[in-house]
Amino acid sequence: MKKSKFYPLYFVLPVLLVYGIFYLIPITFGEVYAFTNWNIYVSDIKFNGLDNFKQMFTDSSTARIFWRAVSNTLYYAFMTLILGNIISLMLALALNKNLKTKSILRTIYFIPTMLCALAVGLIFTAVYNPQYGIINTVLRGIGLGNLTQQWIADPAIAMNSVIIAGIWKGVGMTSLIYLAGLQGIPGEYYEAAKIDGAGKIQTFFRITLPLLISSVTINLFLGFVGGLKVFDFVITITKGGPGMQTQVLATMVYKELSAGRYGMATAYELVLNIIIAVLAFAGLALLKKREVEL
C-alpha cells in the first residue's frame, strides 16, 4: 500500500504540538504585555499602545541605557563568535592529529562546556578577584605587579573580562563540532594535495576549510544566537556594572522584572527577540549562500 505524502508528518506532529502548546503559545501571549502598563504598583492592567517603546527609544535616560545594552550585546556576540571560533578551530586541528593523549585532551577541553553558565560565572568572579584572584596573584608572584588590574571593576576592560568567560565556556562544544567535521574529510584529498606540492596553508584554504563549511555554518549560527542571549555571565561576574558598562539586553529584562515593571520588561524582551530573529535569519541565509558557493 502506498504511503501518504503526509506520513512523515505523523511522527513530527506530536513534537510540534508540545512545542506549540508549552512554548510558542505562552511566548506569543506573553508578548502582549509589552503593550500594557503592567507593573507591581497597579492592579488594573491597561493597554498603553507603544508607550513602553517610546520610553525605550526617546526618553533620554532610558534610551541611553538601552543603546548601551544593545551595543554591549552585539559586541559580546561578535567577539565571542570570532575569537571563540578561531580558538576552537585551532584546537580541533591540533586534536585531529595522531596524539597518544588525544582522548584525554578532548575530555579536558570539553569540561567547561559541561558546567552551567552560573558556575562558570562564579569561577571567573573568583579568578578576577583583585586581591586573591589567580591572575593578579600570579602577576605579583612573577614580579609584574604593575600589570594587575581591576578586571571587573574597570569600565575599560570589564566587558572583555566577561567575553573571556563566555569563550572559555563555549570553546569545548565548538571545537568538538569542528573535530567531527575534520574527521569526515577523506584522507585521499590530503594525499593528492601533497603529491601536487601544496603547502599546509594552501591545503587548509583549498581543502580543509571548504569541506568544513557545514561545521562553520553550525558554529557561527549557534554561537551568534547564544551570544545575543547572554545573561548568566554578566549577572554573575559584573551584575551589569561598573555603572552600566556591561549591561546587556537580557540583564535589562531582569532589571525591569526585579523593579516590578513587567510591561517594560516584556517590551525589552520583545525587542531582544526581534533582534535575534532578524540577525539570526539574515546570518543563516548569508552563510548558506556562502556554503553553496564553496
C-alpha positions in Angstrom: 0.0 0.0 0.0 1.3 3.4 -1.0 2.1 5.7 1.9 0.6 9.1 2.1 3.0 12.0 1.4 2.0 13.3 4.8 3.1 10.1 6.5 6.4 11.6 7.9 4.4 14.4 9.5 2.6 12.0 11.8 5.9 11.5 13.6 6.7 15.2 13.8 3.2 16.4 14.8 3.3 15.3 18.5 6.6 17.2 19.0 5.2 20.3 17.2 2.0 20.2 19.4 4.0 20.0 22.6 6.4 22.8 21.4 3.5 25.0 20.4 1.4 24.4 23.5 4.2 24.8 26.0 6.4 27.3 24.3 5.1 29.2 21.3 1.6 30.0 22.6 2.8 31.2 26.1 5.5 33.3 24.4 3.1 34.8 22.0 0.5 35.7 24.6 3.3 36.9 26.9 4.5 39.4 24.4 1.1 41.1 24.5 2.1 42.6 27.9 4.7 44.6 26.2 1.9 46.9 25.1 0.5 47.4 28.7 1.2 49.4 31.8 1.6 46.2 33.9 3.7 46.8 36.9 3.7 45.9 40.6 2.1 49.3 41.6 -1.1 49.0 39.5 -3.9 46.4 39.9 -5.7 47.4 36.7 -3.6 46.4 33.7 -4.4 48.6 30.7 -3.1 48.7 27.1 -0.9 51.7 26.6 -0.1 51.2 23.0 3.6 51.9 22.1 4.3 53.9 25.3 6.8 51.4 26.6 8.7 51.5 23.3 8.5 55.3 23.1 10.1 55.5 26.5 12.7 53.0 25.5 13.8 54.9 22.3 13.1 58.5 23.1 13.4 59.1 26.9 16.9 60.5 27.4 17.9 58.3 30.4 16.2 55.1 29.3 17.4 55.4 25.7 21.0 55.9 26.8 20.9 52.7 28.8 19.0 50.9 26.1 21.5 51.7 23.4 24.4 50.9 25.7 22.8 47.5 26.3 22.3 46.9 22.5 25.9 47.8 21.7 27.2 45.6 24.6 25.1 42.7 23.4 26.3 43.0 19.8 29.9 43.5 20.9 29.8 40.4 23.1 28.1 38.3 20.4 30.6 39.3 17.7 33.7 39.0 19.9 32.8 35.6 21.3 31.8 34.4 17.8 35.0 35.5 16.1 37.6 34.7 18.8 35.8 31.6 20.0 35.6 30.0 16.5 39.3 30.8 15.8 40.4 29.2 19.0 38.1 26.3 18.6 39.3 25.6 15.0 42.9 25.7 16.1 42.2 23.3 18.9 40.3 21.0 16.6 43.2 20.9 14.1 45.6 20.1 16.9 43.3 17.3 18.3 42.8 15.8 14.9 46.5 14.7 14.8 47.5 11.3 15.9 48.4 12.0 19.5 48.6 9.4 22.3 46.9 11.8 24.7 44.1 12.8 22.2 41.2 11.3 24.2 42.4 12.8 27.4 42.8 16.3 25.8 39.4 16.1 24.3 37.9 15.4 27.7 39.8 18.3 29.3 38.7 20.8 26.7 35.1 19.7 26.9 34.8 20.0 30.8 33.9 23.8 30.7 31.0 23.0 28.4 29.5 20.6 30.9 29.5 23.3 33.6 26.4 25.5 33.9 26.9 29.2 33.0 26.3 30.4 36.5 29.0 28.1 37.8 31.4 29.4 35.2 30.5 33.0 36.2 31.2 32.3 39.8 34.6 30.7 38.9 35.6 33.7 36.9 34.4 36.1 39.6 37.0 34.4 41.9 39.6 34.4 39.1 39.2 38.1 38.6 39.3 39.0 42.3 41.8 41.9 42.6 43.2 40.6 45.9 43.0 36.8 45.8 42.3 36.1 42.2 44.7 33.8 40.4 45.6 36.3 37.6 46.7 39.1 39.9 48.3 36.6 42.3 50.4 35.1 39.5 51.4 38.6 38.2 52.5 39.7 41.6 54.3 36.4 42.1 56.5 36.8 39.0 57.3 40.4 39.7 54.7 42.0 37.3 52.5 43.6 40.0 52.3 46.7 37.9 50.2 44.7 35.4 47.5 43.8 37.9 44.0 45.0 37.0 40.6 45.6 38.5 39.3 43.1 35.9 35.6 43.5 36.6 35.6 47.0 38.2 37.5 48.8 35.4 35.0 50.1 32.8 37.6 49.8 30.1 38.1 46.0 30.4 35.0 44.7 32.3 33.2 43.7 29.1 36.3 41.9 27.8 36.6 40.0 31.1 33.0 38.7 30.6 33.8 37.8 27.0 36.8 35.7 28.1 34.5 33.7 30.4 32.0 33.1 27.5 34.7 31.9 25.2 36.1 29.5 27.9 32.7 28.0 28.4 31.8 27.5 24.7 35.1 26.5 23.1 34.7 22.8 24.0 31.5 22.3 22.1 32.6 24.4 19.2 35.9 22.6 18.8 34.0 19.2 19.1 31.8 20.2 16.1 34.9 21.2 14.1 36.7 18.0 15.0 33.7 15.9 13.8 33.9 17.8 10.5 37.6 17.3 10.2 37.3 13.6 10.8 34.7 13.4 8.0 37.2 14.7 5.4 38.7 11.8 3.3 42.5 11.4 3.7 42.9 10.9 0.0 42.3 14.6 -0.6 45.3 15.5 1.5 47.5 12.8 -0.1 46.6 14.2 -3.6 47.4 17.8 -2.4 50.7 16.6 -1.1 51.6 14.9 -4.4 50.7 18.2 -6.2 53.1 20.1 -4.0 50.5 22.1 -2.0 51.8 23.5 1.3 49.9 23.4 4.6 48.4 26.9 4.1 47.2 26.0 0.6 45.8 22.7 1.8 43.9 24.4 4.6 42.2 27.0 2.5 41.6 24.8 -0.6 40.6 21.6 1.0 40.0 21.7 4.8 38.0 25.0 5.0 35.7 24.4 2.0 34.9 20.9 3.3 34.4 22.2 6.8 31.9 24.9 5.8 28.9 23.0 7.2 30.6 22.9 10.6 31.5 26.5 10.3 27.8 27.4 9.5 26.6 25.5 12.5 29.1 27.0 14.9 28.6 30.6 13.6 24.8 30.3 13.8 24.7 28.8 17.3 27.4 31.0 18.6 25.9 34.2 17.4 22.4 33.4 18.7 23.9 32.3 22.0 25.9 35.5 22.2 22.9 37.7 21.7 21.1 35.9 24.6 24.0 36.3 27.1 22.8 36.8 30.6 24.4 34.4 33.1 28.0 35.6 32.7 27.0 39.2 33.0 24.7 38.8 36.0 27.2 36.7 38.0 30.5 38.4 37.1 29.7 42.1 36.8 25.9 42.4 37.5 25.8 44.9 34.6 28.4 47.2 36.2 30.6 49.1 36.7 27.8 51.6 36.2 26.1 50.4 33.0 29.3 49.4 31.2 28.4 45.7 30.9 24.6 46.0 30.8 23.1 43.8 28.0 19.5 43.4 26.8 18.9 40.2 28.8 20.0 41.9 32.0 17.8 44.9 31.2 14.8 42.5 31.1 16.0 41.1 34.5 16.4 44.6 35.9 12.9 45.7 34.9 11.4 42.5 36.3 13.2 43.0 39.6 11.8 46.5 39.8 8.2 45.2 39.2 7.9 46.9 35.8 6.6 43.8 34.0 5.2 45.6 30.9 8.5 47.3 30.3 10.5 44.1 30.9 8.3 42.4 28.3 9.0 45.2 25.8 12.7 44.8 26.3 12.3 41.0 25.7 10.3 41.6 22.6 13.0 43.9 21.2 15.6 41.3 22.0 13.7 38.5 20.3 13.2 40.6 17.2 16.9 41.5 17.1 17.8 37.8 17.5 15.3 36.7 14.8 16.4 39.3 12.2 20.1 38.9 12.7 20.0 35.1 13.0 17.9 34.5 9.8 20.0 37.1 7.9 23.2 35.5 9.1 22.0 32.0 8.3 20.9 33.0 4.8 24.3 34.6 4.2 26.2 31.5 5.5 24.0 29.1 3.4 24.7 31.2 0.3 28.4 31.1 1.0 28.2 27.3 1.7 26.6 26.8 -1.8 29.3 28.9 -3.4 32.1 26.9 -1.8 
